[in-house]
Amino acid sequence: MASAVPDVVHGSRRFPFSKGILAHDMVEAGLPVSISYDVAVELERELAGVGEIACEELSRRVADLLRSGHGPAAAEKYLAPRFRLEDVVVKGPEGDVPFSKGLLTRSIESSGIEPAVAYAVSRQIQGEIAKARETAVTRRWLRGMVYERLEALAGTRAAERYLVWRSIANLERPLVIAIGGAAGVGKTTVAIELAHWLGITGVISTDFIREIMRVSFSREMLPIIHKSSYEADEAVDMPITDARERLIAAFHEQARRVIVGVTAMIRRAETERRSFIVNGVHIIPGFLPRDMYPGVHIANILLATRDPEVHRARFLERETEAAGRSADRYLSHMENIREIQTFLLREADLNGVPVVDAVNLEDQTTAVVEVLTDFVKGLPDFKMAEI
């Protein structure tokens, strides 16, 4: 017995006939809702008891009903080639690429724009393209539209930030983002988020470099790298009686050893012309002077959590989010961790390194992007993208 609803066959695919989908298809072609619905209902009645119908035949019968009931212009409008967003291309110097609302949203997010705002801007631009029925747009036009919409939704500063980060690919030298800070201030979280936003694939921590060094140098040969930063004073024999001075001297010596690995990575970035992000407590402000690495741009930022209670809370949060990272060890050395932060803040002030201090990690990442935006704008080889 034939089904009351036929299958529509299109190549190797088949799907049940739906008068709702058919009516929507006619509306998309520019026909009035009332006419579209009436034709869909009439065709459903005609197809009762039919087992299947080819997609081409279905279109022909829709056109016949439109022609007989509403004139040839209605049928021609339905049969005319349709505008489809998936056919739109973006033209640029590198060639044509398909327009994608998802990719556009991500590119907007990469400049530190909130996801909801980025999505709203992309959706508005998609609507503009559909309204104009353009099958090709230029990259410059697209940038201009994003700038205009961002300025309206999030302000001029956010719009400018978008242009800066769309221009970063034009830098003649790779960018090395070095994020320092005491334990528990959010260095790794910010580094990973930045890498996602900016499309940077290389992210490494100085703790990882220290772990590699531990394999090469035994505890007896180089004991200082076998201790955490806030325990470094336990691994050295120094003629310093003041506990605080001893801690900072030992930490400084540990950082001096570890930074050798960072230097090697920077040299490789110069050779391969590849940007990367390095984060860790061992990135002491002043340890990576820009004039020593002419082949890269080094952006040094220090993260801090000046409120001690917020700092403690972050260790407890991290314990719940990552198994095996007990807060007890850090909290028992909180005084040393805070002493190291005080030292880092002083060095940042002496060396002109910007400090980002935010209670909320999301705000902290956005603040870092703001600092980096100003840094990139000030580079001698930076050229702002035109709109």
C-alpha positions, -999 to +999 in steps of 0.1 A: +000+000+000+014+034-010+023+058+017+001+089+021+033+110+020+056+103-009+094+102-008+112+129-027+142+114-045+172+135-053+202+115-066+211+089-040+191+107-013+154+104-004+133+122+022+096+125+030+076+152+012+068+181+035+044+209+025+061+231+052+095+227+036+081+232+001+063+264+012+095+277+028+113+270-005+088+291-024+091+319+001+129+318-002+124+322-040+105+355-033+069+343-035+043+355-010+036+333+020-001+329+012+006+317-023+034+295-012+013+277+014-018+273-009+003+257-036+021+234-011-013+222+002-027+217-033+004+197-043+002+176-012-034+167-021-024+158-057+005+135-045-017+115-020-010+078-027+021+084-048+050+063-036+079+086-047+086+115-069+118+128-084+130+162-072+130+176-107+094+164-113+083+180-080+098+213-091+081+210-125+047+204-109+051+233-085+059+256-114+028+243-133+005+251-103+021+285-100+017+292-137-019+281-139-030+298-107-008+329-104+006+336-138+039+328-157+059+354-137+053+334-104+065+302-121+096+319-135+105+334-101+103+300-085+124+283-113+150+311-114+186+303-101+187+308-064+211+328-043+229+305-018+252+317+009+274+286+005+282+299-031+295+332-019+333+337-021+357+362-005+382+376-029+417+384-016+453+386-027+458+349-018+429+339-040+392+332-035+379+313-004+343+304+005+325+327+029+320+311+063+301+327+092+319+303+115+354+313+103+344+350+104+332+346+140+365+330+150+386+357+133+367+384+152+371+365+185+409+363+178+411+400+186+397+394+221+361+401+212+334+384+233+320+353+215+284+366+217+295+399+200+316+382+174+287+359+165+262+389+163+286+407+140+290+377+117+253+371+116+246+408+106+272+406+079+258+373+066+224+391+065+238+420+045+254+396+019+221+377+016+201+409+012+224+422-015+225+387-031+262+392-038+280+361-049+315+376-043+328+401-017+363+414-012+384+409+019+387+446+023+349+450+022+345+423+047+370+440+071+353+473+067+319+457+075+333+440+106+349+473+118+316+492+113+295+466+131+321+461+159+323+498+165+285+500+169+282+470+192+315+471+212+331+505+206+359+520+186+387+504+207+373+469+200+370+477+163+405+490+161+418+459+180+402+437+153+421+456+125+454+453+144+451+415+148+440+411+112+472+429+102+496+408+123+503+384+095+520+413+076+547+417+102+582+411+088+593+393+120+576+366+141+560+375+174+572+359+206+547+365+235+565+359+268+541+357+298+556+357+333+541+356+368+543+338+401+526+304+406+488+305+404+482+338+386+467+322+354+497+321+330+489+288+314+452+296+310+459+329+294+486+314+271+463+287+258+434+311+253+456+335+235+470+308+212+434+298+203+424+334+196+455+343+176+459+310+158+494+304+172+502+267+174+534+269+195+528+272+233+553+261+258+559+266+296+592+271+313+582+243+337+583+220+307+617+232+298+628+226+334+614+191+332+636+184+301+666+198+319+660+174+348+664+145+324+698+158+313+711+170+346+709+148+377+699+162+411+735+159+422+748+178+392+723+206+392+701+204+422+684+238+418+663+227+387+649+198+407+630+221+430+599+243+424+605+280+421+592+287+456+614+259+470+646+268+451+663+281+483+662+245+497+686+233+469+714+258+472+741+266+498+743+304+499+760+326+526+728+346+529+711+348+563+680+367+554+653+342+543+637+364+518+669+374+501+680+338+500+647+327+484+650+354+457+687+348+450+680+310+446+649+317+424+669+341+403+696+314+398+670+288+388+654+312+363+689+320+348+694+283+341+659+277+326+659+308+305+687+292+284+660+269+269+638+299+261+667+316+244+672+285+222+635+286+213+637+322+203+667+315+181+648+288+164+618+311+159+641+336+142+653+309+118+619+294+111+600+327+112+574+312+134+555+329+163+550+312+196+539+318+232+561+310+262+548+313+298+563+306+332+575+320+365+611+320+351+604+348+326+618+375+349+613+410+334+646+421+318+657+385+311+647+388+274+659+422+262+645+429+228+677+442+213+694+408+218+669+391+194+667+413+163+650+386+143+618+385+164+594+408+182+593+400+219+562+411+238+569+406+275+539+408+299+537+400+337+506+386+352+499+393+389+473+387+415+478+415+441+449+404+463+462+376+485+428+361+491+420+360+453+454+344+448+446+317+474+412+311+458+428+304+424+448+275+438+416+260+452+398+265+419+427+249+400+425+219+424+389+212+414+395+216+377+427+195+374+432+162+391+466+158+407+471+195+413+466+196+451+463+231+465+479+222+498+514+222+485+510+257+470+491+271+500+518+258+524+543+279+504+521+309+499+544+333+516+573+323+493+550+326+462+539+360+473+576+371+479+585+360+443+555+380+430+567+411+448+602+406+433+587+402+398+566+433+402+596+453+412+616+440+382+587+448+359+586+484+371+624+487+366+623+472+331+591+488+318+573+455+314+535+459+315+516+442+344+481+428+340+462+422+373+426+411+370+404+391+394+385+373+366+406+351+342+385+360+312+390+397+320+427+390+324+430+375+289+411+404+274+434+428+292+465+409+279+451+413+243+447+450+249+484+453+260+495+432+230+475+454+207+493+485+218+526+466+215+520+455+180+508+489+169+541+504+180+563+480+160+583+496+132+571+470+106+535+472+115+510+483+089+474+486+097+450+468+073+430+492+052+392+494+053 
